[in-house]
Amino acid sequence: MAADRHTRNIMWMMALVSILATVVALTGEPPKEPKRAQVQKEPLPFDDDVVDGIHLPTGLRAIKNYELAIQHCTACHGTELITNTKLSQKDWLETIRWMQKKQNLWELSKDEKPLIAYLAAAYGQDTTQGRRRTLEIAESDWYVLE
């Protein structure tokens, strides 16, 4: 019995070594350990991808602090969620608090105020970029289809 287990262990090790040798042969290098996520300290140089005030890869308005939205917001969701939303500064803050409480968004610390200022300036209730405002239609403008 012990010899069978020993033989089986040797066969497993040989199989693992052959898989590793195949990976090295195909890629030319041994498999690397996955890199740990690193917190970005400085704003990233995104300006090369800006045309007519729009950051092309994300579709975000490229005004002051837009790189903070790229760093913090796109880690969890697409930019369409931002560009299709129009909120006041107060409402953006409430949304961020909700994401921190319910969706495990990390603490934004020193980036919070500039990020909220960017979101309110670029996608606030008084902006014309992105989704249009709700149409205000008087009750008398409606009619019944027959």
Helices and strands as residue ranges (DSSP letters): H 2-27, G 47-49, E 50-51, E 54-55, E 60-61, H 66-73, H 80-83, H 89-102, G 109-111, H 112-123, G 139-141
